[in-house]
Amino acid sequence: MPPPDAAPAPASPPPDAAPAPEFATVSKLMNDAITAGTVPGGVVMIGHGGKVVFHQAYGSRKLAGEPGLDGSPAPAEPMTEDTIFDMASLTKCLATATAVMQLYEQGKVQFDDPVQKYLPDFNTGNDPQRAKVTVRMLLTHTSGEPEDVRLDDPWGLDGADKSEGILRALTTPLESPPGEFFSYADINFILLGALIEKLTGEPEDDYVQQNVFAPLGMTETRYLPPAKACGPHVTRGAAIAWAPAPAGGMPGVCPGGTWSTSLLSRVAPTTHDDESRNDPGKNPDFDFLLRGSVFDPTTRRMGGVAGHAGVFSTAHDASVYAQALLDRLAGRPSKFPLKQATLELMTTPQQPGHTAQQVEAANDATQEAIAKTPNTYDPLLAPHYPAIRGQNLRGFGWDIDTAYSGTRGMIFPIGSFGHTGFTGTSLWMDPRSDSYVILLTSAIDPRDDPPIAYLRGDIATAAARALQ
């Protein structure tokens, strides 16, 4: 027996209590990337088992010497956990695909209907190939559309012109037969944005604010169209910039349907506007730092609101969306504004010709590749994305297993899903382990094979290992 005055032995943890995850590797990856100049900074948020288990900001929101809010060179701004990011192509899933699925639930759209049924101007010439393009093909990037509309002339630079952007999306010739190939194309979601506006009679930003973001409590998520800015600001062509408040401040509060320019101080800038670089005089915003103006050139020319880009958000709000989605999929109480069965469609393979066995086959191929991979990461030996060459798996909006799926890392299974944004944003979710990984950075350059692609996958792998 211990002596009477001995300190009591520390209590042993219950045998089923798991140790807290250790995310030191995630922090090292982020800090190393900042040191290497891959990203200026970023925010990582990881959820597991219904809880946020990691949320941290790294590096700088704005680099030293870059213009501050007043346009003059200024010191670096530290990254904060509540930084607002240009979510770029995450708009496709967070806003547009979610809205299309709501219209499906309401019986207003069917996936295998031809696009021309809803947007007759898509095929005014009765082209038999265009007549084959369906809503399913737009949602899964199998329509045959090229990547983007023409941007080689200055339309929309001296003033936003949304109708011109939609017209170009409606009339751009197909570059491959509908339904035969996966080819990621912004035009697909520009058209879906136009479809949403046609069927609801509302601008897409208004519709998703009221029917997606508000029900979820995503108070920091919105499009930022310059035309709906409230508060001191200046506009330069299609872009917006901060301006000092007048003496005495601004009276009152911003009315509904607008957004406050006070948010601009928390927005991470992306890059300098280089549109019309061969003729800078055609672009009033040329070489100004984009901050609160969407980076995507087509969306910017369309006034900041499009189906493929334009949403700004925070890591916290992205986590709200992710957790609500995972909860709804699992049949738990959730505010997610879609039914469980609808979400199952959204997050499982839906490309033309899909089969129930494709996910299992892809996972088998991945496990075979992992078994041959040494512990140190070697991209020549690592699993391929997609796991089976030519078998590109896409849900209705979400990426499952394509060349863009490196964000999944090497541990989360195929059947998990997510998306990336060109600005350096990503979200990946795994229903099996009830986990999600969010990485928000502002990393535009270099644009050719950006190292951010490897950082995303490494962060996901490190997170999955930490979560065991």
C-alpha positions as MATLAB code, in Angstrom:
seq = 'MPPPDAAPAPASPPPDAAPAPEFATVSKLMNDAITAGTVPGGVVMIGHGGKVVFHQAYGSRKLAGEPGLDGSPAPAEPMTEDTIFDMASLTKCLATATAVMQLYEQGKVQFDDPVQKYLPDFNTGNDPQRAKVTVRMLLTHTSGEPEDVRLDDPWGLDGADKSEGILRALTTPLESPPGEFFSYADINFILLGALIEKLTGEPEDDYVQQNVFAPLGMTETRYLPPAKACGPHVTRGAAIAWAPAPAGGMPGVCPGGTWSTSLLSRVAPTTHDDESRNDPGKNPDFDFLLRGSVFDPTTRRMGGVAGHAGVFSTAHDASVYAQALLDRLAGRPSKFPLKQATLELMTTPQQPGHTAQQVEAANDATQEAIAKTPNTYDPLLAPHYPAIRGQNLRGFGWDIDTAYSGTRGMIFPIGSFGHTGFTGTSLWMDPRSDSYVILLTSAIDPRDDPPIAYLRGDIATAAARALQ';
ca = [
       0.000    0.000    0.000;
       1.252    3.566   -0.630;
       2.106    5.655    2.441;
      -0.799    7.769    3.728;
       0.725   11.043    2.549;
       1.578    9.855   -0.960;
       0.076   11.817   -3.841;
      -2.759    9.978   -5.543;
      -1.787    8.230   -8.746;
      -2.974   10.076  -11.871;
      -6.196    8.716  -13.211;
      -5.823    6.516  -16.273;
      -7.812    7.590  -19.304;
     -10.734    5.371  -20.200;
      -9.521    2.566  -22.448;
     -11.673    3.795  -25.352;
     -10.557    7.444  -25.168;
      -8.580    8.435  -28.268;
      -5.657   10.840  -27.898;
      -6.155   14.328  -29.251;
      -4.986   14.586  -32.887;
      -1.547   16.091  -33.403;
      -1.394   18.522  -36.309;
       2.247   19.572  -36.079;
       2.872   18.216  -39.585;
       0.095   20.405  -40.969;
       1.711   23.465  -39.405;
       5.134   22.490  -40.720;
       3.760   22.088  -44.235;
       2.146   25.515  -44.092;
       5.183   27.246  -42.621;
       7.502   25.575  -45.138;
       5.233   26.643  -48.006;
       5.280   30.237  -46.769;
       9.068   30.172  -46.478;
       9.336   28.776  -50.004;
       7.046   31.468  -51.368;
       4.395   28.975  -52.469;
       1.752   30.953  -50.583;
       1.903   34.224  -48.633;
      -0.235   32.691  -45.910;
      -3.398   30.734  -45.364;
      -6.011   29.331  -43.038;
      -6.434   25.628  -42.333;
      -9.565   24.207  -40.726;
     -10.143   20.531  -40.024;
     -13.335   18.945  -38.783;
     -13.882   15.448  -37.452;
     -16.727   13.703  -35.665;
     -18.958   16.750  -35.766;
     -16.389   19.110  -34.227;
     -13.745   21.546  -35.393;
     -10.494   19.910  -34.279;
      -8.071   22.378  -35.852;
      -8.312   26.015  -36.999;
      -5.217   28.121  -37.519;
      -3.998   31.053  -39.595;
      -0.461   31.253  -40.990;
       1.675   33.897  -42.611;
       0.381   37.061  -44.232;
      -2.900   38.121  -45.738;
      -1.034   40.756  -47.778;
       2.691   40.830  -48.422;
       4.900   43.753  -47.407;
       5.245   46.372  -50.107;
       2.002   45.494  -51.825;
      -0.640   48.232  -51.826;
      -2.716   48.644  -48.700;
      -6.340   49.657  -48.737;
      -5.470   53.208  -49.793;
      -3.442   51.987  -52.756;
      -0.041   52.941  -51.337;
       2.702   50.396  -50.554;
       2.152   49.189  -47.010;
       3.579   46.763  -44.434;
       2.514   43.142  -44.436;
      -0.871   42.304  -42.961;
      -0.964   39.166  -40.794;
      -3.318   36.406  -41.835;
      -6.258   35.999  -39.449;
      -8.656   33.119  -38.962;
     -11.548   35.321  -40.106;
      -9.898   36.410  -43.369;
     -12.318   36.518  -46.298;
     -11.118   34.692  -49.426;
     -12.087   34.742  -53.070;
     -13.378   31.153  -53.244;
     -13.079   31.013  -57.053;
     -14.415   27.695  -58.406;
     -15.692   26.551  -55.025;
     -18.556   28.826  -56.096;
     -19.588   26.023  -58.454;
     -20.408   23.729  -55.523;
     -21.210   26.032  -52.609;
     -23.637   28.150  -54.636;
     -24.541   26.973  -58.121;
     -24.718   23.180  -57.835;
     -26.538   23.440  -54.507;
     -29.090   25.785  -56.085;
     -29.595   23.506  -59.098;
     -30.240   20.586  -56.744;
     -32.877   22.673  -54.973;
     -34.573   23.307  -58.323;
     -34.459   19.562  -58.961;
     -36.191   18.926  -55.626;
     -38.849   21.458  -56.626;
     -39.461   19.635  -59.910;
     -38.280   22.610  -61.972;
     -35.354   20.858  -63.670;
     -34.461   17.302  -64.668;
     -30.869   16.217  -65.113;
     -31.289   14.458  -68.450;
     -33.296   17.223  -70.081;
     -31.505   19.053  -72.896;
     -30.098   22.422  -71.900;
     -31.999   24.057  -74.783;
     -35.281   23.188  -73.022;
     -34.419   25.745  -70.334;
     -32.165   28.059  -72.347;
     -33.502   28.090  -75.939;
     -30.737   30.473  -77.048;
     -28.268   27.650  -76.416;
     -29.248   26.136  -79.771;
     -30.888   28.690  -82.029;
     -29.444   26.935  -85.084;
     -30.967   23.527  -84.241;
     -27.536   21.924  -84.198;
     -28.024   18.181  -83.536;
     -24.896   18.022  -81.359;
     -25.924   20.935  -79.137;
     -29.351   19.353  -78.812;
     -27.674   16.407  -77.041;
     -26.160   18.538  -74.256;
     -28.015   17.893  -70.990;
     -28.069   19.455  -67.538;
     -26.249   16.322  -66.293;
     -23.416   17.038  -68.717;
     -23.062   20.618  -67.509;
     -22.935   19.502  -63.860;
     -20.324   16.793  -64.564;
     -18.217   18.712  -67.132;
     -18.977   16.261  -69.930;
     -20.827   18.653  -72.253;
     -18.059   19.147  -74.800;
     -17.808   22.859  -74.011;
     -14.381   24.529  -74.108;
     -12.857   25.926  -70.930;
     -14.075   29.522  -71.090;
     -15.673   32.195  -73.223;
     -13.581   34.446  -75.429;
     -11.637   37.097  -73.495;
      -9.368   38.371  -76.249;
     -11.353   41.579  -76.734;
     -12.109   44.201  -74.068;
     -15.795   43.472  -73.475;
     -16.796   44.220  -69.877;
     -13.524   45.901  -68.881;
     -14.696   49.511  -68.874;
     -18.014   48.498  -67.307;
     -19.558   45.171  -66.348;
     -21.599   43.439  -69.057;
     -23.239   40.279  -67.730;
     -25.499   39.794  -70.715;
     -22.488   39.632  -73.031;
     -20.847   36.958  -70.877;
     -23.991   34.831  -70.904;
     -24.424   35.331  -74.658;
     -20.880   34.113  -75.239;
     -21.486   31.061  -73.052;
     -24.700   30.287  -74.934;
     -23.080   30.545  -78.344;
     -19.535   29.199  -77.896;
     -19.080   26.184  -80.218;
     -18.564   22.763  -78.665;
     -15.056   21.339  -78.946;
     -15.894   17.646  -78.427;
     -18.986   15.407  -78.718;
     -21.434   15.763  -75.807;
     -21.265   13.101  -73.119;
     -18.064   11.428  -74.320;
     -15.241   13.099  -72.401;
     -14.618   14.806  -69.080;
     -13.281   18.301  -69.752;
     -13.443   20.840  -66.940;
     -15.058   23.996  -68.301;
     -16.237   27.203  -66.637;
     -18.807   27.648  -69.421;
     -20.784   24.720  -67.994;
     -21.431   26.600  -64.766;
     -21.932   29.969  -66.424;
     -24.816   28.257  -68.215;
     -26.081   26.708  -64.970;
     -26.029   30.157  -63.363;
     -28.114   31.456  -66.259;
     -30.484   28.500  -65.816;
     -30.936   29.326  -62.121;
     -31.760   32.933  -62.937;
     -34.192   31.888  -65.681;
     -36.092   29.433  -63.470;
     -36.152   31.542  -60.292;
     -36.514   34.989  -61.827;
     -33.812   36.224  -59.444;
     -30.132   37.131  -59.790;
     -28.068   34.150  -58.657;
     -26.421   36.076  -55.835;
     -29.817   36.977  -54.368;
     -31.168   33.456  -54.754;
     -28.241   31.663  -53.078;
     -28.024   34.265  -50.315;
     -31.651   33.653  -49.377;
     -31.880   29.916  -50.055;
     -28.421   28.480  -49.356;
     -26.184   30.735  -47.277;
     -28.791   32.260  -44.946;
     -30.463   28.950  -43.971;
     -27.042   27.551  -43.097;
     -26.022   30.605  -41.078;
     -23.117   31.402  -43.405;
     -23.095   35.081  -42.471;
     -19.666   35.796  -43.964;
     -20.382   34.246  -47.370;
     -21.624   36.225  -50.362;
     -20.932   37.421  -53.845;
     -19.408   40.911  -53.859;
     -20.781   42.609  -56.989;
     -19.531   46.215  -57.156;
     -23.013   47.373  -58.166;
     -24.355   46.287  -54.746;
     -21.571   47.762  -52.626;
     -22.689   49.889  -49.689;
     -20.238   52.333  -48.145;
     -17.265   54.324  -49.351;
     -15.562   52.837  -52.408;
     -14.370   53.608  -55.902;
     -14.964   51.657  -59.088;
     -12.480   51.270  -61.895;
     -14.189   49.674  -64.854;
     -15.454   46.310  -63.589;
     -13.451   46.386  -60.336;
     -14.023   47.888  -56.907;
     -11.595   49.353  -54.388;
     -11.696   50.795  -50.888;
     -12.113   54.518  -50.258;
     -11.957   56.432  -46.959;
     -15.221   57.225  -45.244;
     -16.367   60.834  -45.437;
     -15.983   63.081  -42.412;
     -18.449   62.016  -39.754;
     -18.657   58.462  -41.060;
     -21.396   56.771  -43.013;
     -24.947   57.220  -41.758;
     -27.227   54.273  -41.061;
     -26.790   50.613  -41.963;
     -26.563   48.970  -45.336;
     -29.973   48.028  -46.766;
     -30.860   44.469  -47.641;
     -29.459   43.184  -50.883;
     -26.215   45.124  -50.490;
     -22.871   44.406  -48.869;
     -20.737   46.663  -46.710;
     -17.380   47.802  -48.041;
     -16.112   47.621  -44.455;
     -15.440   43.962  -45.316;
     -12.635   44.931  -47.689;
     -10.090   45.238  -44.877;
     -10.508   41.499  -44.152;
     -10.413   40.322  -47.759;
      -7.215   38.626  -48.915;
      -6.005   40.275  -52.122;
      -5.218   37.946  -55.011;
      -3.070   39.553  -57.701;
      -2.676   42.631  -59.866;
      -5.263   43.020  -62.610;
      -3.513   42.113  -65.854;
      -6.516   42.046  -68.155;
      -5.842   43.720  -71.530;
      -2.109   43.703  -70.904;
      -1.479   44.294  -74.613;
      -3.610   47.420  -74.516;
      -3.786   48.596  -70.873;
      -5.758   51.684  -71.834;
      -8.809   49.486  -72.405;
      -8.864   48.431  -68.740;
      -9.324   51.209  -66.131;
      -8.230   48.752  -63.403;
      -5.028   47.617  -65.105;
      -2.235   46.720  -62.624;
      -4.301   47.584  -59.537;
      -4.337   44.966  -56.783;
      -7.568   42.942  -56.793;
      -9.058   43.031  -53.302;
     -12.762   42.391  -53.021;
     -13.006   42.204  -56.794;
     -13.229   38.610  -57.988;
     -10.038   37.346  -59.609;
     -11.738   35.308  -62.339;
     -11.661   37.561  -65.417;
     -14.964   36.372  -66.895;
     -16.846   36.810  -63.624;
     -15.295   40.241  -63.112;
     -16.380   41.345  -66.579;
     -19.867   39.979  -65.809;
     -20.205   42.210  -62.738;
     -18.924   39.862  -60.040;
     -21.742   37.296  -60.168;
     -21.580   34.116  -62.242;
     -22.262   30.420  -61.831;
     -18.615   29.399  -61.886;
     -16.942   31.990  -59.610;
     -17.570   35.087  -57.525;
     -18.348   33.858  -53.996;
     -16.208   35.128  -51.098;
     -16.132   33.301  -47.772;
     -14.169   32.344  -44.659;
     -12.846   29.047  -43.374;
     -15.476   29.116  -40.634;
     -18.352   29.452  -43.076;
     -16.938   26.752  -45.338;
     -16.811   24.478  -42.297;
     -20.454   25.260  -41.506;
     -21.402   24.158  -45.020;
     -19.215   21.035  -44.844;
     -20.455   19.873  -41.449;
     -24.100   20.454  -42.339;
     -23.609   18.477  -45.549;
     -21.936   15.574  -43.734;
     -24.662   15.617  -41.091;
     -27.432   15.492  -43.695;
     -25.713   12.656  -45.573;
     -25.428   10.680  -42.320;
     -29.079   11.264  -41.443;
     -28.245   13.462  -38.461;
     -30.109   16.703  -37.653;
     -28.918   19.348  -40.092;
     -29.857   22.722  -41.567;
     -28.502   21.760  -44.975;
     -31.102   22.947  -47.505;
     -31.298   19.663  -49.441;
     -32.748   16.235  -48.697;
     -30.458   13.322  -47.889;
     -31.312   11.499  -51.126;
     -30.584   14.625  -53.159;
     -27.202   15.025  -51.486;
     -26.395   11.403  -52.264;
     -26.890   12.234  -55.941;
     -24.765   15.338  -55.602;
     -21.822   13.505  -54.018;
     -21.674   10.198  -55.936;
     -20.603    9.571  -59.562;
     -23.174   10.977  -61.967;
     -21.272   11.441  -65.225;
     -22.894    9.876  -68.319;
     -22.383    6.115  -68.296;
     -21.541    5.901  -64.592;
     -21.920    2.588  -62.761;
     -22.150    1.636  -59.106;
     -18.905   -0.318  -59.328;
     -16.640    2.543  -60.421;
     -15.821    3.848  -56.937;
     -14.905    0.366  -55.683;
     -12.698   -0.270  -58.712;
     -10.937    3.069  -58.272;
     -10.271    2.391  -54.591;
      -8.819   -1.025  -55.443;
      -6.493    0.592  -57.974;
      -5.424    3.202  -55.432;
      -4.641    0.622  -52.769;
      -2.489   -1.276  -55.240;
      -0.577    1.913  -56.020;
      -0.145    2.813  -52.339;
       1.222   -0.653  -51.597;
       4.025    0.037  -54.071;
       4.747    3.535  -52.737;
       7.610    4.078  -50.248;
       7.001    6.035  -47.062;
       8.604    9.122  -48.582;
       6.393   10.830  -51.103;
       7.469   10.208  -54.693;
       5.084   11.655  -57.288;
       6.249    9.076  -59.827;
       5.128    6.225  -57.572;
       2.166    7.824  -55.818;
      -1.434    6.947  -56.732;
      -2.665    8.483  -59.955;
      -5.492   10.992  -60.160;
      -7.756    9.583  -61.455;
      -6.935    6.154  -60.072;
      -7.995    4.466  -63.323;
      -6.844    6.346  -66.378;
      -9.796    7.684  -68.330;
     -12.323    6.937  -65.567;
     -13.173   10.426  -64.337;
     -15.700   10.382  -61.498;
     -17.762   13.509  -60.872;
     -20.849   14.111  -58.780;
     -23.296   16.902  -59.495;
     -20.773   19.672  -58.902;
     -18.323   17.854  -56.634;
     -15.086   16.260  -57.802;
     -14.587   12.608  -56.777;
     -11.728   11.150  -58.813;
     -10.230   13.109  -61.700;
      -6.932   14.762  -62.505;
      -8.058   17.552  -60.152;
      -8.421   15.205  -57.159;
      -4.910   15.516  -55.736;
      -6.518   17.613  -52.996;
      -7.803   14.301  -51.592;
      -4.259   13.320  -50.625;
      -3.203    9.694  -50.292;
      -5.383    8.444  -47.426;
      -8.951    9.703  -47.786;
     -10.738    7.137  -49.953;
     -12.245    7.587  -53.370;
     -15.852    8.235  -52.552;
     -14.827   11.233  -50.518;
     -15.290   14.429  -52.528;
     -14.350   18.075  -52.761;
     -13.298   20.904  -55.024;
     -10.602   23.490  -55.517;
     -10.474   27.136  -56.517;
      -7.821   28.658  -58.772;
      -7.063   31.337  -56.185;
      -5.683   28.702  -53.797;
      -8.819   27.504  -52.009;
      -9.933   23.929  -51.419;
     -12.440   21.845  -49.470;
     -12.407   18.047  -49.202;
     -14.964   15.960  -47.300;
     -15.029   12.299  -46.294;
     -18.393   10.938  -45.087;
     -16.871    7.605  -44.046;
     -14.707    9.196  -41.354;
     -16.974   12.237  -40.848;
     -14.082   14.556  -41.663;
     -13.344   17.613  -43.770;
     -10.202   19.573  -44.593;
     -10.309   23.227  -45.610;
      -7.290   25.075  -46.960;
      -7.772   28.714  -47.942;
      -4.834   30.612  -49.391;
      -4.311   33.393  -51.887;
      -1.889   31.798  -54.341;
      -2.346   32.829  -57.964;
       1.203   32.642  -59.362;
       2.931   30.707  -60.761;
      -0.009   29.602  -62.870;
       1.698   26.673  -64.617;
       1.512   23.560  -62.411;
       1.336   25.654  -59.228;
       2.980   24.080  -56.162;
      -0.228   24.834  -54.249;
      -1.556   21.645  -55.890;
       0.980   19.544  -53.985;
       0.450   21.498  -50.765;
      -3.262   20.736  -50.845;
      -2.674   17.007  -51.136;
       0.043   17.004  -48.482;
      -2.212   18.877  -46.031;
      -5.023   16.368  -46.615;
      -2.665   13.433  -46.128;
      -1.234   14.918  -42.919;
      -4.735   15.643  -41.611;
      -5.935   12.119  -42.355;
      -2.917   10.639  -40.583;
      -3.477   12.866  -37.567;
      -7.099   11.745  -37.434;
      -5.952    8.104  -37.752;
];
